[in-house]
């Protein structure tokens, strides 16, 4: 049991770091689980990968609690209205990924959830990050605050989130690229990405729970709780790191990292044959 707990903590740490950095949590988990595999059923392991995202969602809620709370007494009436407007933008932007994900969840898992697709997407979006950063250069962003973001633009960023349904793309990677192309500052693109992830990831987690059922053994319940907690703690640090990072740096380093990881994944599974 202790060994399984240690594996769970490691997987939670990997999830917590990679969910919020634009480097694909799916890609890292697929590779990690080649070496760190839980002694559980395949069905449970698939659900575990999604459920530990709940820890990451909780981290966003905690880090941005005041930002997302329209009922805070510390806010002025104008700030509360801005918060309600922000939630409307979040909900509208989540509609495309929510609908497509609900309709095609099983098909996407069946045909796209494999190392080759993940590796290809890692490399492809790594190149896209480098190209996009080179394109925007020192361009002054059109949207420097989330309050400046129109509903139509929020919806367009939500369309980019649909791309993240392909494993290896990275949810944060797809929406950050979309935000940058549309004219958001790096900070706004990253911040809105965190907010968009909450409803979509929560929905995906609940969907997996319903499919699996809510009857867990004692060991399964402990593993889920430990994975969720470790993911939560590490996610808090990862979110704060990225928000500080984008104030002074661009995303090229993540593009380079994705390309290297994608090549390593391809090499590993080719040699494994």
Phi, psi and omega in degrees: 000321180298319178299319179294324178296317179297318176299317181299317179298316180298316179294323177295322178296315179299315178298314183298323180283312191276343179294324187259335172279146186282058186231007175076103176293324180299314179300318180290321181292321178299316180291317182297322183285354170289336183244335181237087184249127177289141178276063181229173178294156179299323180297317180294318181297322178295318179292322180303318181301325181275321184294325180293346173294336177300324176298320178294321178297317179300325180296318178299315181299323181285311183297321184251028186304309181295321181298323186264353185267107181282352184259005182298130179287345180281347183269148173282170179300320179296319179293324178293320177296322177297323180291319175299318179297322178297317180295325176297318178297318180298311182298315180297318182291336182275347184302311183302309181293324179296315181292309181296318180296319180293320183285326190239017183306310183294319180294319179296316178298319185290317189256340185246344183276080178208160186300328184289317177296315180301313181298317180299316181291324176302311182292313184302310182284339171296315177296318181298318178303313182295317180294316181297316179297321178294325182289314184281333175047232180265021181300136178287123182293147180284323182245106183257353175220149180297331180297337181279349187280117177290160179299321181296322179290321177300319179295321179297320176296324177298327177296324177294330180295334177301324180301331183289351176291342174278119183304138179097346180289316185088120179300311180293324180298313183296314183285328176294315177301315178301315180299317180296316181295326182282339177121013177282152170290162179300321181295314180295318180299316180291316182297313181294328176300315179300316183292320180296326184295331188300303181295319183293313180293322178297317179297318180296320180295316180294324179298316178295320179298317180296318180295320182282326186099163185256015180260105180248150170285167179302318180295318179296319180296319179295316180298316178297318181295316180293317179298317180296316182294315180294322177296319179298310184298314182290325179299321179303314179294319181295319180296313180296322179298312184294320181294326175286322184298315186287350176290335185234348185230163174262190186260008184300322182299326178289326176297315178298316180298317180299317181298315180298314180296317180300317178296320179295320179297315179299313181298317182298311185284337173288319179289334182288336184301000000 
